Amino acid sequence: MRRWLHRWLAIVLAATMLLCAATVLLRQYFVVMPGSTYDVAEMVVVRESASREPGRILMTTVRTRRADLLWCLRALVDPEVEMVPERDFLPQGMTWEAYQERNRLMMLNSQATALVVALETLGHPVRLERHGVVVLQVVDGSPAQGRLRAGDVIVGIGNAQVLSREELGEAITSYSPGDRVIVTVLRDHAQVEVAIPTAEHPDRPGVPFLGVMVYDAPYSVEGAPGVRVKPTDIGGPSAALPLALEIFRRFTLWPDMEPGDVVAATGVLAPDGTISRVGGLEHKVRAAERAGADVFLVPEDNAGEIQDPQGGMRVVAVSTFQEALRVLGWLRQR
């Protein structure tokens, strides 16, 4: 009896150890699958538009989460569930928390860019305002450790104003490794100057290095005529294209879409209307199909990833906002 009990205890202990090891291993993976779709008319508020236009324009999403044993088992039987190693999912060295904050900022800035692109296309004189770069994460062991912190907004390097990531890069590379730089940041509603001795970049010899991961602070739009985009807890930059399409049609009030028409779209917009690639397109195609979309507009940069959709949905690749309008037949009617 005692030998039998010891055997079972050994089996339980071994199983527990294997389960713990599997849990630790699986935490190094992310689960990626088709997400929900959202009618962007719910997000766009136009003061002069009392009613919604017929039809729907949808944004698509990809659902992501850290893997666990149950999701691993589901991935074995569900072809739509993808297991992705953390090294292929997160930017090198970035934490999950910093990644989520970056996605939040991406969504905010995609909303502002959508406003600018749509309104400028309609002839409204609007202006995109930039406000510095947010520190997402400080690299361990870097010169910035203990001097800068997550949430700081960098607005200056030395005598140079910094409004964007590009300007930050230009300002830093004007120094040499070992130089002491004065970094001006907004912290706790106050402007603070922080002295930081640079080091040599670990991957780029001769280039100075602070050791911060950053993203552009939320943009603002000057001159938007009574239109805004509601805040959302959805992250990422790919909602810019569907939002711009919805803003455009709300101002034109064209009856181009019938009540049953469904257009899905995904794409990162630049202020000049250029559309660039998105991640997770395969999963977004599936999400659009499930929502009953008639047509799905995707970036030309993703054209090589397009597979034959199911259910008769057309997938059309576009490279600019103007091209997206032409595909939908709106621009010709102006």
C-alpha positions as CSV (number, residue, x, y, z in Angstrom):
1,M,0.0,0.0,0.0
2,R,2.8,2.4,0.9
3,R,4.7,1.6,-2.3
4,W,1.6,2.2,-4.3
5,L,1.1,5.6,-2.6
6,H,4.7,6.6,-3.2
7,R,4.4,5.7,-6.9
8,W,1.3,7.9,-7.3
9,L,2.9,10.7,-5.4
10,A,5.9,10.5,-7.8
11,I,3.6,10.5,-10.8
12,V,1.7,13.6,-9.5
13,L,5.0,15.4,-8.7
14,A,6.4,14.6,-12.1
15,A,3.2,15.8,-13.8
16,T,3.2,19.0,-11.8
17,M,6.8,19.7,-12.7
18,L,6.1,19.0,-16.4
19,L,3.1,21.3,-16.3
20,C,5.1,24.1,-14.7
21,A,7.9,23.7,-17.3
22,A,5.3,23.8,-20.1
23,T,3.7,26.9,-18.6
24,V,7.1,28.6,-18.4
25,L,7.9,27.6,-22.0
26,L,4.5,28.7,-23.4
27,R,4.9,32.1,-21.7
28,Q,7.5,32.7,-24.4
29,Y,4.8,32.5,-27.1
30,F,1.9,34.6,-28.2
31,V,-1.4,33.4,-29.6
32,V,-2.6,35.3,-32.7
33,M,-6.1,34.9,-34.3
34,P,-8.8,36.8,-36.1
35,G,-10.3,39.5,-33.9
36,S,-13.5,41.5,-34.0
37,T,-14.7,44.0,-36.5
38,Y,-16.0,47.4,-35.6
39,D,-18.3,49.8,-37.4
40,V,-16.2,53.0,-37.4
41,A,-19.3,55.1,-37.7
42,E,-19.6,54.6,-33.9
43,M,-16.2,56.2,-33.5
44,V,-16.6,59.3,-35.7
45,V,-18.6,62.2,-34.4
46,V,-19.5,65.0,-36.8
47,R,-21.3,67.9,-35.3
48,E,-23.3,68.8,-38.5
49,S,-24.3,65.2,-39.3
50,A,-27.5,64.3,-37.4
51,S,-27.9,60.8,-38.9
52,R,-25.7,58.0,-40.0
53,E,-25.2,57.2,-43.7
54,P,-26.4,53.8,-45.0
55,G,-24.1,50.9,-45.2
56,R,-21.1,50.1,-42.9
57,I,-17.4,50.7,-43.0
58,L,-15.5,48.3,-40.8
59,M,-12.1,48.3,-39.1
60,T,-10.7,44.8,-38.5
61,T,-8.6,43.6,-35.6
62,V,-6.3,40.8,-34.7
63,R,-6.7,39.2,-31.3
64,T,-3.5,38.6,-29.4
65,R,-2.6,37.2,-25.9
66,R,0.1,35.3,-24.2
67,A,-0.1,31.6,-24.7
68,D,-1.1,29.1,-22.1
69,L,-1.7,25.3,-22.2
70,L,-5.3,25.5,-23.2
71,W,-4.6,27.9,-26.1
72,C,-1.7,25.7,-27.2
73,L,-4.1,22.7,-27.4
74,R,-6.6,24.8,-29.3
75,A,-3.9,25.9,-31.8
76,L,-3.3,22.2,-32.6
77,V,-6.9,21.7,-33.8
78,D,-7.9,25.2,-35.0
79,P,-6.0,26.4,-38.1
80,E,-7.0,30.1,-37.4
81,V,-5.1,30.1,-34.1
82,E,-1.4,30.8,-34.6
83,M,1.4,30.4,-32.1
84,V,4.1,33.0,-32.5
85,P,7.4,33.1,-30.5
86,E,7.9,36.2,-28.4
87,R,11.1,37.1,-30.3
88,D,9.1,37.3,-33.6
89,F,6.2,39.2,-32.0
90,L,7.7,41.9,-29.8
91,P,10.3,44.3,-31.0
92,Q,13.8,43.3,-29.7
93,G,14.1,44.0,-26.0
94,M,10.6,45.5,-25.6
95,T,8.4,44.5,-22.8
96,W,4.7,43.5,-23.2
97,E,3.7,46.7,-21.2
98,A,5.8,49.0,-23.5
99,Y,4.3,47.2,-26.5
100,Q,0.8,47.9,-25.3
101,E,1.6,51.5,-24.7
102,R,3.1,51.9,-28.1
103,N,-0.1,50.4,-29.7
104,R,-2.2,52.9,-27.7
105,L,-0.2,55.8,-29.1
106,M,-0.4,54.3,-32.5
107,M,-4.2,54.3,-32.4
108,L,-4.3,57.9,-31.2
109,N,-2.0,59.1,-33.9
110,S,-3.8,57.1,-36.6
111,Q,-7.0,58.8,-35.6
112,A,-5.4,62.2,-36.0
113,T,-3.8,61.3,-39.3
114,A,-7.2,60.0,-40.6
115,L,-8.7,63.3,-39.8
116,V,-6.0,65.2,-41.6
117,V,-6.0,63.0,-44.7
118,A,-9.8,63.0,-45.1
119,L,-10.3,66.7,-44.5
120,E,-7.4,67.8,-46.7
121,T,-8.8,65.6,-49.5
122,L,-12.1,67.5,-49.0
123,G,-10.3,70.9,-49.2
124,H,-10.3,71.8,-45.5
125,P,-7.2,73.6,-44.3
126,V,-6.2,71.5,-41.3
127,R,-2.8,71.0,-39.7
128,L,-1.2,68.1,-37.9
129,E,0.6,69.2,-34.7
130,R,3.4,67.0,-33.2
131,H,4.3,67.2,-29.5
132,G,7.5,65.3,-28.8
133,V,8.2,61.6,-28.2
134,V,7.1,59.4,-25.3
135,V,9.6,57.2,-23.5
136,L,8.1,53.7,-23.6
137,Q,10.9,51.9,-21.9
138,V,14.4,52.5,-20.6
139,V,17.0,49.9,-21.6
140,D,18.6,48.1,-18.7
141,G,22.2,49.2,-18.2
142,S,22.0,52.1,-20.7
143,P,23.0,55.7,-20.0
144,A,19.4,56.7,-19.6
145,Q,18.7,54.2,-16.8
146,G,18.1,56.1,-13.6
147,R,17.8,59.4,-15.5
148,L,14.8,59.0,-17.8
149,R,11.7,56.9,-17.1
150,A,8.7,55.5,-18.9
151,G,6.1,58.2,-19.5
152,D,8.6,61.0,-20.0
153,V,8.0,63.1,-23.1
154,I,11.2,64.2,-24.8
155,V,10.8,67.7,-26.3
156,G,14.4,68.7,-26.7
157,I,18.0,67.6,-27.1
158,G,20.5,70.3,-26.3
159,N,19.4,73.4,-28.2
160,A,17.3,71.4,-30.7
161,Q,13.6,71.1,-30.4
162,V,12.3,67.5,-30.7
163,L,8.8,66.9,-32.0
164,S,9.1,63.5,-33.6
165,R,11.1,60.3,-33.5
166,E,12.9,61.4,-36.7
167,E,13.9,64.7,-35.0
168,L,15.1,62.8,-32.0
169,G,17.3,60.6,-34.1
170,E,18.8,63.5,-36.0
171,A,19.5,65.4,-32.7
172,I,21.2,62.4,-31.1
173,T,23.4,61.6,-34.1
174,S,24.8,65.1,-34.1
175,Y,26.8,64.1,-31.0
176,S,29.6,61.6,-30.5
177,P,29.6,58.6,-28.2
178,G,30.7,59.8,-24.7
179,D,29.3,63.3,-25.2
180,R,27.1,64.7,-22.4
181,V,23.7,65.8,-23.7
182,I,20.9,67.8,-22.1
183,V,17.6,66.1,-22.6
184,T,14.5,68.2,-22.0
185,V,11.5,66.2,-21.0
186,L,7.9,66.9,-19.8
187,R,7.4,65.0,-16.6
188,D,4.5,65.3,-14.1
189,H,3.3,68.5,-15.8
190,A,6.7,70.2,-15.5
191,Q,9.6,70.7,-17.9
192,V,12.8,69.0,-16.7
193,E,16.3,69.1,-18.0
194,V,18.3,65.9,-17.6
195,A,22.1,65.5,-18.3
196,I,23.0,62.1,-19.8
197,P,26.4,60.9,-20.9
198,T,26.0,59.0,-24.2
199,A,27.5,55.6,-24.9
200,E,28.3,53.9,-28.2
201,H,25.4,52.2,-29.8
202,P,25.8,48.4,-29.3
203,D,24.8,47.6,-32.9
204,R,26.1,50.7,-34.7
205,P,29.7,51.6,-34.1
206,G,30.5,55.3,-33.8
207,V,26.8,56.2,-33.2
208,P,25.8,57.7,-29.8
209,F,23.2,55.8,-27.7
210,L,20.9,56.9,-24.9
211,G,19.0,53.7,-24.4
212,V,15.3,54.5,-24.7
213,M,12.5,53.0,-26.7
214,V,10.1,55.8,-27.8
215,Y,7.1,56.6,-29.9
216,D,5.5,59.9,-31.1
217,A,3.4,61.6,-28.4
218,P,-0.3,62.0,-29.4
219,Y,-0.8,64.3,-32.3
220,S,-3.4,67.1,-32.3
221,V,-5.3,68.5,-35.3
222,E,-5.8,72.2,-35.8
223,G,-8.7,73.4,-37.8
224,A,-10.9,70.3,-37.8
225,P,-14.4,71.6,-38.6
226,G,-16.6,70.0,-35.9
227,V,-15.4,66.5,-36.2
228,R,-13.6,64.2,-33.8
229,V,-12.8,60.5,-33.2
230,K,-13.9,58.9,-29.9
231,P,-11.3,57.3,-27.7
232,T,-11.1,53.5,-27.8
233,D,-9.2,50.8,-26.0
234,I,-8.2,49.2,-29.4
235,G,-4.6,49.6,-30.3
236,G,-2.4,49.8,-33.4
237,P,-2.2,52.1,-36.4
238,S,-4.3,50.2,-39.0
239,A,-7.6,51.8,-38.3
240,A,-6.5,55.0,-40.1
241,L,-7.8,54.0,-43.5
242,P,-11.3,53.0,-42.5
243,L,-11.6,56.0,-40.2
244,A,-10.5,58.4,-43.0
245,L,-13.1,56.8,-45.4
246,E,-15.9,57.2,-42.8
247,I,-14.9,60.9,-42.1
248,F,-14.8,61.5,-45.9
249,R,-18.3,60.1,-46.6
250,R,-19.8,61.8,-43.5
251,F,-18.9,65.2,-45.0
252,T,-19.9,64.4,-48.5
253,L,-23.2,62.8,-47.6
254,W,-23.2,60.8,-50.8
255,P,-25.7,57.9,-51.1
256,D,-23.1,55.6,-52.6
257,M,-23.7,52.8,-50.1
258,E,-27.0,50.9,-49.7
259,P,-28.2,49.9,-46.3
260,G,-26.8,46.3,-46.7
261,D,-23.4,47.3,-48.1
262,V,-20.4,46.4,-46.0
263,V,-16.9,47.7,-46.7
264,A,-13.9,46.6,-44.6
265,A,-10.6,48.3,-44.7
266,T,-7.2,48.2,-43.0
267,G,-4.1,50.4,-43.6
268,V,-1.6,52.7,-42.0
269,L,-1.9,56.2,-43.3
270,A,0.8,58.8,-43.6
271,P,-0.3,62.5,-43.6
272,D,0.3,62.6,-47.4
273,G,-2.3,59.9,-47.9
274,T,0.1,57.1,-48.6
275,I,-1.0,53.7,-47.3
276,S,1.6,51.3,-45.8
277,R,1.5,47.7,-44.7
278,V,-0.2,46.2,-41.7
279,G,0.5,43.1,-39.6
280,G,-1.7,40.1,-39.3
281,L,-3.4,40.5,-42.7
282,E,-4.4,36.8,-42.9
283,H,-6.3,37.1,-39.6
284,K,-7.9,40.4,-40.7
285,V,-9.2,38.8,-43.9
286,R,-10.9,36.1,-41.9
287,A,-12.4,38.7,-39.6
288,A,-13.8,40.7,-42.5
289,E,-15.2,37.5,-44.1
290,R,-17.1,36.7,-40.9
291,A,-18.5,40.2,-40.7
292,G,-20.0,39.7,-44.2
293,A,-17.9,42.4,-46.0
294,D,-18.5,42.8,-49.7
295,V,-15.1,44.3,-50.3
296,F,-11.9,44.5,-48.2
297,L,-9.4,47.3,-48.9
298,V,-5.8,46.4,-47.9
299,P,-2.4,48.0,-48.4
300,E,-0.6,47.4,-51.7
301,D,2.4,46.5,-49.5
302,N,0.5,43.4,-48.3
303,A,-0.6,42.3,-51.8
304,G,1.7,39.3,-51.7
305,E,-0.1,37.9,-48.6
306,I,-3.6,38.0,-50.1
307,Q,-5.2,34.5,-50.4
308,D,-8.4,33.7,-52.1
309,P,-11.1,34.8,-49.6
310,Q,-14.3,32.8,-49.0
311,G,-17.9,33.9,-49.4
312,G,-17.4,36.1,-52.5
313,M,-15.7,39.0,-50.7
314,R,-13.4,41.0,-52.9
315,V,-9.9,41.9,-51.6
316,V,-8.5,45.0,-53.3
317,A,-5.0,46.3,-52.7
318,V,-4.5,50.1,-52.7
319,S,-1.5,52.4,-52.1
320,T,-3.1,55.8,-51.5
321,F,-6.2,57.2,-50.0
322,Q,-7.1,58.7,-53.3
323,E,-6.9,55.2,-54.9
324,A,-9.1,53.8,-52.1
325,L,-11.7,56.4,-53.0
326,R,-11.5,55.6,-56.6
327,V,-12.0,51.9,-55.9
328,L,-15.2,52.7,-54.0
329,G,-16.4,55.0,-56.7
330,W,-16.7,58.1,-54.6
331,L,-14.0,60.3,-56.0
332,R,-15.4,60.3,-59.5
333,Q,-18.7,61.7,-58.2
334,R,-17.2,64.8,-56.6
